[in-house]
Amino acid sequence: MKKVLFFIESLAGGGAEKVLSDIICNLDQNKFDVTVCTVTDDDVYQEQVSRVCNYRSFLHKKNYNAGGIRKVLFWIGIKLIYLLPTALTYRIFLNERYDVEVAFVEGFATKLIASSSNSKSKKIAWVHIDMIQNAYADSCYKNIDEHIATYKKFQKIACVSRSVMEAFVQKFAFKENVCIQYNPVDEKKIICKGKEPIRLKKRRKVLLGTIGRLEEQKGYKRLLECIRKVAVENSDFEVWIIGDGSQRKDLQDYIDKNGLKNIVTLVGFQKNPYSYINCCDAFICSSYAEGFSTAATESLILGKPIFTVDCAGMEELFGDKKCGIIVPNSDDALCQMLKQIVLGNIHIDSYYPDVVTRAKDFRLLSRIQEVESLLVGKN
């Protein structure tokens, strides 16, 4: 049995965290003894993950919530974890021996696992984003040379789409041990949960839905600006934004200030977003950057056409089918697409046949088998 460590900074409600949860819950427990480790605990997917594997965290949020000296010590711990040399952080917090060590996100997690003192373990780095379009991980390194040296310590670098892999190779100028590993999607679970009832009801002619963290990368501010402009000509549509994040207050303030409360609903984080998307006519994506959008893939499985700006993974998601529309990744193109949908010049129902056909190509079992092969393979 292979002893496997997956390290990710948190199990909050993001796409990478959701993908990791799906992987952990479906790996063969007779083949793998899995540990998931995070910096802090008490996050969205922790309960789901801890039911099927060993779970641990460096710090406990209960100490932060307790206040007083325990809160101070918690913050000191956070500072030390990120300020100490990663080799020292590894030795302090990750003292067990594993056959395989996986850094499941870019940045700190990748740097930490690359600093492993376990020379015998197979090391795998997951790359979920176009690292040229979204360069947040660069802040963890002194320069590009250190970033490159870190990735060269891994035996495999798993990119979630072809476009993500191409961006990685372009940025770091090497392709040894770099491969594509598409995200697993539990299609049966998604379809089943999509049938559950919800508290919201469609109120207007066209209902568009989107799922994501309320952060700048997802482009929700520009989506609201587009909605405001389009609503001047036709307001017989609505948009549900499912998710939570640091921009929630700013987005809600914009909605209130511009009289969009009857058009836009910030639904918040939902453990079951599928029943909300299942009520929508289509999925809309305004992201500045993606890797291979889990939310768009899940919406496709629910039979929803995808209307999106051009970001990594979307062309691969569509394949050779007309599953919706991909426009240039600009504010103007997003606005024009939304306008044409609302005015009825784009017929949403015309895409349903191809969406249904393409959705059949996504099967959980085959993706999990690929991940298992990645974990046990020699290279």
Backbone hydrogen bonds in HBPLUS format (Angstrom, degrees):
<---DONOR---> <-ACCEPTOR-->    atom                        ^
c    i                          cat <-CA-CA->   ^        H-A-AA   ^      H-
h    n   atom  resd res      DA  || num        DHA   H-A  angle D-A-AA Bond
n    s   type  num  typ     dist DA aas  dist angle  dist       angle   num
A0002-LYS N   A0031-LYS O   2.92 MM  29  6.27 151.0  2.00 164.8 155.2     1
A0033-ASP N   A0002-LYS O   2.75 MM  31  5.98 169.4  1.76 157.8 160.9     2
A0099-ASP N   A0003-LYS O   2.76 MM  96  5.17 138.6  1.93 135.6 149.4     3
A0100-VAL N   A0003-LYS O   3.15 MM  97  6.49 154.3  2.22 153.6 155.2     4
A0004-VAL N   A0033-ASP O   2.91 MM  29  6.06 157.3  1.96 140.6 148.0     5
A0035-THR N   A0004-VAL O   2.83 MM  31  6.18 151.1  1.91 163.6 172.7     6
A0005-LEU N   A0100-VAL O   2.87 MM  95  6.21 162.6  1.90 154.6 159.9     7
A0102-VAL N   A0005-LEU O   2.72 MM  97  5.94 157.5  1.77 156.1 164.2     8
A0006-PHE N   A0035-THR O   2.85 MM  29  6.24 160.5  1.88 163.8 170.4     9
A0037-CYS N   A0006-PHE O   2.92 MM  31  6.31 163.3  1.95 164.7 168.8    10
A0007-PHE N   A0102-VAL O   2.81 MM  95  6.08 168.1  1.82 173.1 175.2    11
A0104-PHE N   A0007-PHE O   2.99 MM  97  5.96 170.7  2.00 161.4 164.1    12
A0008-ILE N   A0037-CYS O   3.12 MM  29  6.50 161.8  2.16 166.7 172.4    13
A0039-VAL N   A0009-GLU O   2.98 MM  30  5.05 155.7  2.04 118.1 125.7    14
A0045-TYR N   A0011-LEU O   3.00 MM  34  5.32 174.1  2.00 156.8 158.7    15
A0014-GLY N   A0012-ALA O   2.94 MM   2  5.85 137.8  2.12  97.2  91.6    16
A0018-LYS N   A0014-GLY O   3.03 MM   4  6.24 149.7  2.12 143.7 152.3    17
A0019-VAL N   A0015-GLY O   2.95 MM   4  6.21 157.8  1.99 151.1 156.9    18
A0020-LEU N   A0016-ALA O   2.93 MM   4  6.17 161.9  1.96 149.6 154.4    19
A0021-SER N   A0017-GLU O   3.00 MM   4  6.20 159.3  2.05 144.2 149.9    20
A0022-ASP N   A0018-LYS O   3.02 MM   4  6.32 158.2  2.07 149.3 154.7    21
A0023-ILE N   A0019-VAL O   2.94 MM   4  6.24 155.7  2.00 152.0 158.8    22
A0024-ILE N   A0020-LEU O   2.90 MM   4  6.12 174.8  1.90 162.4 162.5    23
A0025-CYS N   A0021-SER O   3.02 MM   4  6.11 161.0  2.06 149.5 154.7    24
A0026-ASN N   A0023-ILE O   3.08 MM   3  5.38 152.2  2.16 107.6 116.3    25
A0027-LEU N   A0023-ILE O   3.02 MM   4  6.11 121.0  2.38 154.4 169.2    26
A0031-LYS N   A0028-ASP O   3.02 MM   3  5.49 155.7  2.08 111.9 119.5    27
A0032-PHE N   A0028-ASP O   3.11 MM   4  6.31 144.9  2.23 151.0 161.7    28
A0054-ASN N   A0034-VAL O   2.99 MM  20  6.19 164.3  2.02 162.1 157.0    29
A0036-VAL N   A0054-ASN O   2.85 MM  18  6.28 160.3  1.88 163.6 166.5    30
A0056-ARG N   A0036-VAL O   3.08 MM  20  6.52 153.0  2.16 161.0 165.7    31
A0038-THR N   A0056-ARG O   3.13 MM  18  6.66 146.7  2.25 141.6 151.3    32
A0058-PHE N   A0038-THR O   2.97 MM  20  6.51 146.7  2.08 146.3 155.6    33
A0059-LEU N   A0039-VAL O   2.86 MM  20  6.09 151.7  1.94 156.1 165.4    34
A0046-GLN N   A0043-ASP O   3.21 MM   3  5.50 160.4  2.25 112.3 118.2    35
A0049-VAL N   A0045-TYR O   3.01 MM   4  6.16 163.9  2.04 155.1 159.6    36
A0050-SER N   A0046-GLN O   2.81 MM   4  5.88 168.4  1.82 159.2 162.8    37
A0052-VAL N   A0049-VAL O   3.08 MM   3  5.78 154.6  2.14 118.4 124.9    38
A0063-ASN N   A0060-HIS O   3.10 MM   3  5.89 151.7  2.19 119.6 125.5    39
A0064-TYR N   A0061-LYS O   3.01 MM   3  4.99 116.9  2.42  95.6 111.1    40
A0065-ASN N   A0061-LYS O   2.88 MM   4  6.20 163.4  1.91 157.8 162.1    41
A0066-ALA N   A0062-LYS O   2.97 MM   4  6.02 129.6  2.23 133.1 145.2    42
A0067-GLY N   A0064-TYR O   3.21 MM   3  5.72 153.0  2.29 109.9 117.1    43
A0071-LYS N   A0067-GLY O   3.26 MM   4  4.64 149.2  2.36 104.3 107.9    44
A0071-LYS N   A0068-GLY O   3.16 MM   3  5.46 125.7  2.47 102.1 114.7    45
A0072-VAL N   A0068-GLY O   3.20 MM   4  6.58 156.8  2.25 147.3 153.9    46
A0073-LEU N   A0069-ILE O   2.87 MM   4  6.10 161.1  1.91 150.6 155.4    47
A0074-PHE N   A0070-ARG O   2.96 MM   4  6.11 147.0  2.07 138.0 147.0    48
A0075-TRP N   A0071-LYS O   3.09 MM   4  6.41 160.2  2.13 150.8 154.2    49
A0076-ILE N   A0072-VAL O   2.94 MM   4  6.24 152.8  2.01 148.7 157.2    50
A0077-GLY N   A0073-LEU O   2.87 MM   4  6.07 155.6  1.93 145.0 151.7    51
A0078-ILE N   A0074-PHE O   2.97 MM   4  6.35 154.9  2.04 150.0 156.4    52
A0079-LYS N   A0075-TRP O   3.01 MM   4  6.24 165.9  2.03 148.6 152.0    53
A0080-LEU N   A0076-ILE O   2.92 MM   4  6.18 163.6  1.95 154.1 158.4    54
A0081-ILE N   A0077-GLY O   2.95 MM   4  6.11 161.8  1.98 152.7 157.5    55
A0082-TYR N   A0078-ILE O   3.28 MM   4  6.54 157.2  2.33 150.6 154.9    56
A0083-LEU N   A0079-LYS O   2.87 MM   4  5.92 133.3  2.09 144.9 159.0    57
A0084-LEU N   A0080-LEU O   2.84 MM   4  5.51 163.3  1.87 149.1 150.9    58
A0088-LEU N   A0085-PRO O   2.94 MM   3  5.43 128.0  2.22 111.2 124.1    59
A0089-THR N   A0085-PRO O   3.06 MM   4  6.43 160.8  2.10 153.8 159.9    60
A0090-TYR N   A0086-THR O   2.84 MM   4  5.97 157.9  1.89 146.5 152.3    61
A0091-ARG N   A0087-ALA O   3.15 MM   4  6.36 160.3  2.19 138.7 143.3    62
A0092-ILE N   A0088-LEU O   2.97 MM   4  6.21 150.2  2.06 150.8 158.9    63
A0093-PHE N   A0089-THR O   3.03 MM   4  6.12 168.1  2.04 154.8 157.4    64
A0094-LEU N   A0090-TYR O   2.75 MM   4  5.16 155.3  1.81 146.2 152.6    65
A0122-LYS N   A0099-ASP O   2.87 MM  23  6.25 165.8  1.89 148.3 147.0    66
A0101-GLU N   A0122-LYS O   2.79 MM  21  6.17 161.6  1.82 162.6 167.4    67
A0124-ILE N   A0101-GLU O   2.95 MM  23  6.33 159.1  2.00 153.4 158.8    68
A0103-ALA N   A0124-ILE O   2.86 MM  21  6.27 158.5  1.91 164.1 170.0    69
A0126-TRP N   A0103-ALA O   2.89 MM  23  6.22 161.3  1.92 173.4 172.0    70
A0111-LYS N   A0107-GLY O   3.03 MM   4  6.28 161.5  2.06 156.6 162.6    71
A0112-LEU N   A0108-PHE O   2.83 MM   4  6.02 155.1  1.89 155.3 162.2    72
A0113-ILE N   A0109-ALA O   3.08 MM   4  6.29 170.9  2.09 153.6 154.8    73
A0114-ALA N   A0110-THR O   3.03 MM   4  6.08 150.9  2.11 143.5 152.0    74
A0115-SER N   A0112-LEU O   3.01 MM   3  5.16 140.6  2.17  99.7 111.5    75
A0116-SER N   A0113-ILE O   3.11 MM   3  5.16 160.2  2.15 110.6 111.7    76
A0121-SER N   A0118-ASN O   3.43 MM   3  5.85 160.7  2.47 109.6 114.5    77
A0155-GLN N   A0123-LYS O   2.89 MM  32  5.53 136.1  2.08 138.8 151.1    78
A0156-LYS N   A0123-LYS O   3.34 MM  33  6.74 151.2  2.43 153.8 156.9    79
A0125-ALA N   A0156-LYS O   2.97 MM  31  6.43 158.7  2.02 151.8 157.4    80
A0158-ALA N   A0125-ALA O   2.73 MM  33  6.09 148.7  1.82 159.0 168.4    81
A0127-VAL N   A0158-ALA O   2.80 MM  31  6.01 158.8  1.84 155.6 153.4    82
A0160-VAL N   A0127-VAL O   3.15 MM  33  6.41 152.1  2.24 176.1 174.1    83
A0134-ASN N   A0130-ASP O   2.87 MM   4  5.93 155.9  1.92 155.0 163.1    84
A0138-ASP N   A0135-ALA O   3.06 MM   3  5.72 155.7  2.12 119.6 126.3    85
A0139-SER N   A0136-TYR O   3.28 MM   3  6.09 159.8  2.32 120.0 123.8    86
A0140-CYS N   A0137-ALA O   3.08 MM   3  5.77 167.8  2.09 121.2 125.2    87
A0141-TYR N   A0138-ASP O   3.04 MM   3  5.59 167.4  2.06 120.1 123.6    88
A0147-HIS N   A0143-ASN O   3.22 MM   4  6.53 154.7  2.29 146.0 153.5    89
A0148-ILE N   A0144-ILE O   2.87 MM   4  6.11 160.5  1.91 151.9 156.3    90
A0149-ALA N   A0145-ASP O   2.93 MM   4  6.10 164.3  1.95 147.3 151.9    91
A0150-THR N   A0146-GLU O   3.01 MM   4  6.16 146.5  2.13 141.6 149.8    92
A0151-TYR N   A0147-HIS O   3.25 MM   4  6.63 162.5  2.29 150.5 153.1    93
A0152-LYS N   A0148-ILE O   3.05 MM   4  6.30 144.8  2.18 150.0 160.6    94
A0153-LYS N   A0150-THR O   3.12 MM   3  5.59 161.6  2.15 112.2 117.8    95
A0154-PHE N   A0151-TYR O   3.17 MM   3  5.66 167.6  2.18 115.4 118.6    96
A0157-ILE N   A0177-ASN O   2.87 MM  20  6.06 152.7  1.95 156.9 153.5    97
A0179-CYS N   A0157-ILE O   2.91 MM  22  6.16 166.6  1.93 163.2 162.3    98
A0159-CYS N   A0179-CYS O   2.81 MM  20  6.03 176.3  1.81 157.7 159.1    99
A0181-GLN N   A0159-CYS O   2.68 MM  22  5.68 163.1  1.71 148.1 152.1   100
A0165-MET N   A0161-SER O   3.03 MM   4  6.30 155.7  2.09 145.9 152.4   101
A0166-GLU N   A0162-ARG O   2.86 MM   4  6.14 159.3  1.90 152.7 158.4   102
A0167-ALA N   A0163-SER O   3.03 MM   4  6.16 155.4  2.10 141.6 147.6   103
A0168-PHE N   A0164-VAL O   2.97 MM   4  6.18 153.5  2.05 143.8 151.4   104
A0169-VAL N   A0165-MET O   2.93 MM   4  6.20 167.3  1.95 157.8 159.8   105
A0170-GLN N   A0166-GLU O   2.98 MM   4  6.10 156.7  2.03 143.0 150.0   106
A0171-LYS N   A0167-ALA O   2.91 MM   4  6.04 158.2  1.95 147.8 153.5   107
A0172-PHE N   A0168-PHE O   2.93 MM   4  6.04 171.9  1.94 159.9 161.7   108
A0173-ALA N   A0169-VAL O   2.81 MM   4  5.20 130.0  2.07 134.4 142.9   109
A0178-VAL N   A0175-LYS O   3.26 MM   3  5.32 163.3  2.29 123.2 120.8   110
A0187-GLU N   A0185-VAL O   3.03 MM   2  5.71 119.4  2.41 111.1  94.7   111
A0190-ILE N   A0186-ASP O   3.04 MM   4  6.26 160.4  2.08 155.4 161.5   112
A0191-ILE N   A0187-GLU O   3.07 MM   4  6.20 166.3  2.09 147.8 150.8   113
A0192-CYS N   A0188-LYS O   3.02 MM   4  6.14 159.5  2.06 145.3 151.4   114
A0193-LYS N   A0189-LYS O   2.89 MM   4  6.02 170.3  1.90 153.5 156.3   115
A0194-GLY N   A0190-ILE O   2.88 MM   4  5.92 138.7  2.06 140.8 152.7   116
A0195-LYS N   A0192-CYS O   3.21 MM   3  5.69 160.0  2.25 109.9 115.9   117
A0196-GLU N   A0193-LYS O   3.14 MM   3  5.51 166.3  2.15 113.2 117.5   118
A0238-GLU N   A0206-VAL O   2.87 MM  32  6.36 145.6  1.98 158.6 169.7   119
A0281-ASP N   A0207-LEU O   2.78 MM  74  5.43 161.3  1.81 149.9 156.4   120
A0208-LEU N   A0238-GLU O   2.97 MM  30  6.38 165.4  1.99 157.6 159.5   121
A0240-TRP N   A0208-LEU O   2.89 MM  32  6.39 156.6  1.94 156.6 163.9   122
A0209-GLY N   A0282-ALA O   3.00 MM  73  6.41 159.6  2.05 154.2 160.6   123
A0284-ILE N   A0209-GLY O   2.95 MM  75  6.09 155.8  2.01 151.4 157.3   124
A0210-THR N   A0240-TRP O   2.99 MM  30  6.39 141.5  2.14 164.4 175.0   125
A0242-ILE N   A0210-THR O   2.82 MM  32  6.07 178.3  1.82 161.9 162.5   126
A0212-GLY N   A0242-ILE O   2.96 MM  30  6.42 156.8  2.01 164.5 170.0   127
A0215-GLU N   A0213-ARG O   2.79 MM   2  5.49 132.6  2.01 108.2  93.1   128
A0214-LEU N   A0244-ASP O   3.04 MM  30  5.18 164.3  2.06 103.2 108.3   129
A0247-GLN N   A0214-LEU O   2.94 MM  33  5.31 158.3  1.99 162.7 161.2   130
A0218-LYS N   A0215-GLU O   3.07 MM   3  5.87 145.3  2.20 122.2 129.6   131
A0219-GLY N   A0216-GLU O   2.99 MM   3  5.56 161.8  2.03 119.8 125.6   132
A0288-TYR N   A0217-GLN O   2.78 MM  71  5.42 159.7  1.82 157.2 164.4   133
A0223-LEU N   A0219-GLY O   3.11 MM   4  6.35 146.2  2.23 141.2 151.4   134
A0224-LEU N   A0220-TYR O   2.96 MM   4  6.18 156.2  2.01 145.9 150.5   135
A0225-GLU N   A0221-LYS O   3.09 MM   4  6.39 151.9  2.18 142.3 150.1   136
A0226-CYS N   A0222-ARG O   2.95 MM   4  6.19 152.7  2.02 144.8 151.6   137
A0227-ILE N   A0223-LEU O   2.89 MM   4  6.18 156.7  1.94 149.2 156.1   138
A0228-ARG N   A0224-LEU O   2.91 MM   4  6.16 158.1  1.96 149.3 154.6   139
A0229-LYS N   A0225-GLU O   3.14 MM   4  6.39 157.7  2.19 144.3 149.5   140
A0230-VAL N   A0226-CYS O   2.92 MM   4  6.15 165.3  1.94 157.2 161.0   141
A0231-ALA N   A0227-ILE O   2.88 MM   4  5.91 155.3  1.95 150.0 156.7   142
A0232-VAL N   A0229-LYS O   3.38 MM   3  5.67 149.1  2.48 101.7 109.7   143
A0233-GLU N   A0230-VAL O   2.99 MM   3  5.65 141.5  2.14 116.5 125.3   144
A0234-ASN N   A0230-VAL O   3.06 MM   4  6.33 162.9  2.09 151.9 157.4   145
A0239-VAL N   A0263-ILE O   2.80 MM  24  6.17 155.1  1.86 152.6 157.4   146
A0265-THR N   A0239-VAL O   2.97 MM  26  6.40 159.2  2.01 163.2 168.0   147
A0241-ILE N   A0265-THR O   2.94 MM  24  6.20 172.2  1.95 163.4 165.5   148
A0267-VAL N   A0241-ILE O   2.88 MM  26  5.81 143.1  2.01 138.9 150.2   149
A0243-GLY N   A0268-GLY O   2.97 MM  25  4.60 133.4  2.19  94.3 101.1   150
A0248-ARG N   A0245-GLY O   3.28 MM   3  5.79 167.4  2.29 119.7 121.1   151
A0251-LEU N   A0247-GLN O   2.89 MM   4  6.06 162.2  1.92 163.8 169.2   152
A0252-GLN N   A0248-ARG O   2.89 MM   4  6.10 162.6  1.92 153.8 158.8   153
A0253-ASP N   A0249-LYS O   2.84 MM   4  6.02 157.1  1.89 150.7 157.4   154
A0254-TYR N   A0250-ASP O   3.04 MM   4  6.24 152.6  2.11 142.2 149.2   155
A0255-ILE N   A0251-LEU O   2.97 MM   4  6.26 157.5  2.02 148.8 155.0   156
A0256-ASP N   A0252-GLN O   2.92 MM   4  6.16 164.4  1.94 153.2 156.7   157
A0257-LYS N   A0253-ASP O   2.88 MM   4  5.96 165.8  1.90 150.5 154.9   158
A0258-ASN N   A0254-TYR O   3.04 MM   4  6.04 150.1  2.13 146.1 152.5   159
A0260-LEU N   A0255-ILE O   2.92 MM   5  4.88 172.7  1.92 152.4 151.5   160
A0259-GLY N   A0256-ASP O   3.40 MM   3  5.37 168.8  2.42 104.8 106.6   161
A0263-ILE N   A0260-LEU O   2.86 MM   3  5.17 158.0  1.91 113.7 121.0   162
A0264-VAL N   A0260-LEU O   2.81 MM   4  5.82 172.6  1.82 175.3 175.9   163
A0276-TYR N   A0273-PRO O   3.11 MM   3  5.40 131.5  2.36 102.7 115.5   164
A0277-ILE N   A0273-PRO O   3.08 MM   4  6.47 164.6  2.11 157.1 160.8   165
A0278-ASN N   A0274-TYR O   2.84 MM   4  5.92 149.6  1.93 144.4 153.7   166
A0279-CYS N   A0276-TYR O   3.06 MM   3  5.38 146.5  2.18 104.6 114.3   167
A0280-CYS N   A0277-ILE O   2.93 MM   3  5.11 151.0  2.01 106.0 115.5   168
A0283-PHE N   A0305-PRO O   2.93 MM  22  6.21 172.7  1.93 172.0 173.9   169
A0307-PHE N   A0283-PHE O   2.86 MM  24  6.15 167.0  1.88 163.9 168.3   170
A0285-CYS N   A0307-PHE O   2.95 MM  22  6.37 152.3  2.02 147.8 153.1   171
A0309-VAL N   A0285-CYS O   3.23 MM  24  6.39 145.8  2.36 144.8 153.5   172
A0297-THR N   A0293-SER O   3.07 MM   4  6.23 157.1  2.13 141.4 148.0   173
A0298-GLU N   A0294-THR O   2.89 MM   4  6.11 162.3  1.93 155.2 159.6   174
A0299-SER N   A0295-ALA O   2.97 MM   4  6.13 149.6  2.06 141.5 150.1   175
A0300-LEU N   A0296-ALA O   2.93 MM   4  6.16 149.5  2.02 144.8 152.9   176
A0301-ILE N   A0297-THR O   3.07 MM   4  6.40 154.5  2.13 147.1 153.4   177
A0302-LEU N   A0298-GLU O   3.11 MM   4  6.41 138.1  2.30 136.5 147.5   178
A0302-LEU N   A0299-SER O   3.09 MM   3  4.98 123.9  2.41  90.8 105.5   179
A0304-LYS N   A0299-SER O   2.97 MM   5  5.43 162.4  2.00 146.6 145.7   180
A0303-GLY N   A0300-LEU O   2.83 MM   3  5.03 155.3  1.89 109.2 114.8   181
A0306-ILE N   A0323-CYS O   2.93 MM  17  6.16 160.2  1.97 145.3 150.7   182
A0325-ILE N   A0306-ILE O   2.98 MM  19  6.52 139.8  2.14 144.5 156.6   183
A0308-THR N   A0325-ILE O   2.93 MM  17  6.30 169.2  1.94 168.3 170.1   184
A0327-VAL N   A0308-THR O   2.94 MM  19  6.42 157.1  1.99 152.5 159.8   185
A0310-ASP N   A0327-VAL O   2.70 MM  17  5.64 125.6  1.99 164.4 176.1   186
A0314-MET N   A0311-CYS O   3.27 MM   3  6.21 171.7  2.28 150.4 151.9   187
A0317-LEU N   A0313-GLY O   2.86 MM   4  6.07 146.6  1.98 146.0 156.1   188
A0318-PHE N   A0314-MET O   3.04 MM   4  6.36 155.8  2.10 151.8 156.5   189
A0319-GLY N   A0315-GLU O   3.01 MM   4  6.17 144.2  2.15 139.6 149.8   190
A0321-LYS N   A0318-PHE O   3.11 MM   3  5.55 161.3  2.15 130.4 134.2   191
A0330-SER N   A0328-PRO O   2.85 MM   2  5.68 131.2  2.09 109.8  94.5   192
A0334-LEU N   A0330-SER O   3.08 MM   4  6.26 160.6  2.12 150.3 155.7   193
A0335-CYS N   A0331-ASP O   2.96 MM   4  6.19 160.0  2.00 149.8 155.4   194
A0336-GLN N   A0332-ASP O   2.92 MM   4  6.15 162.2  1.96 152.3 156.9   195
A0337-MET N   A0333-ALA O   3.00 MM   4  6.15 157.9  2.05 146.6 152.4   196
A0338-LEU N   A0334-LEU O   3.00 MM   4  6.21 167.5  2.02 152.3 155.6   197
A0339-LYS N   A0335-CYS O   2.87 MM   4  6.04 158.6  1.91 149.7 156.2   198
A0340-GLN N   A0336-GLN O   3.00 MM   4  6.20 159.5  2.05 146.7 151.4   199
A0341-ILE N   A0337-MET O   3.03 MM   4  6.31 150.6  2.12 149.1 157.2   200
A0342-VAL N   A0338-LEU O   2.99 MM   4  6.20 170.8  2.00 155.9 157.8   201
A0343-LEU N   A0339-LYS O   2.89 MM   4  6.03 156.9  1.95 151.5 158.1   202
A0345-ASN N   A0340-GLN O   2.88 MM   5  5.02 127.5  2.16 153.0 161.7   203
A0346-ILE N   A0340-GLN O   3.11 MM   6  5.61 142.5  2.26 129.2 123.8   204
A0344-GLY N   A0341-ILE O   3.11 MM   3  5.22 150.3  2.20 101.4 110.5   205
A0350-SER N   A0347-HIS O   3.07 MM   3  5.64 152.5  2.15 114.7 122.8   206
A0351-TYR N   A0348-ILE O   3.12 MM   3  5.94 167.4  2.14 124.7 128.2   207
A0352-TYR N   A0349-ASP O   3.34 MM   3  5.41 154.5  2.41 101.7 108.7   208
A0355-VAL N   A0351-TYR O   3.08 MM   4  6.25 157.8  2.13 157.5 164.4   209
A0356-VAL N   A0352-TYR O   2.97 MM   4  6.16 165.9  1.99 162.1 164.0   210
A0357-THR N   A0353-PRO O   3.13 MM   4  6.36 158.2  2.18 145.2 151.2   211
A0358-ARG N   A0354-ASP O   2.87 MM   4  6.00 167.1  1.88 152.2 155.7   212
A0359-ALA N   A0355-VAL O   2.95 MM   4  6.04 155.2  2.01 150.8 157.3   213
A0360-LYS N   A0357-THR O   3.28 MM   3  5.70 145.7  2.40 106.1 114.6   214
A0361-ASP N   A0358-ARG O   2.95 MM   3  5.62 163.9  1.97 121.6 126.8   215
A0362-PHE N   A0359-ALA O   3.26 MM   3  5.81 168.8  2.27 115.3 118.7   216
A0368-ILE N   A0364-LEU O   2.98 MM   4  6.20 162.1  2.01 162.9 168.5   217
A0369-GLN N   A0365-LEU O   3.01 MM   4  6.21 156.0  2.07 149.1 155.8   218
A0370-GLU N   A0366-SER O   3.12 MM   4  6.35 146.4  2.23 138.9 147.5   219
A0371-VAL N   A0367-ARG O   3.02 MM   4  6.38 153.6  2.10 147.3 154.0   220
A0372-GLU N   A0368-ILE O   2.89 MM   4  6.16 160.8  1.93 152.3 157.4   221
A0373-SER N   A0369-GLN O   3.00 MM   4  6.19 152.7  2.08 142.5 149.7   222
A0374-LEU N   A0370-GLU O   2.96 MM   4  6.23 146.6  2.07 142.3 151.9   223
A0375-LEU N   A0371-VAL O   2.98 MM   4  6.31 148.7  2.08 148.8 156.9   224
A0376-VAL N   A0372-GLU O   3.08 MM   4  6.32 152.0  2.16 148.1 154.7   225
A0377-GLY N   A0373-SER O   2.84 MM   4  5.58 137.3  2.02 143.6 152.9   226
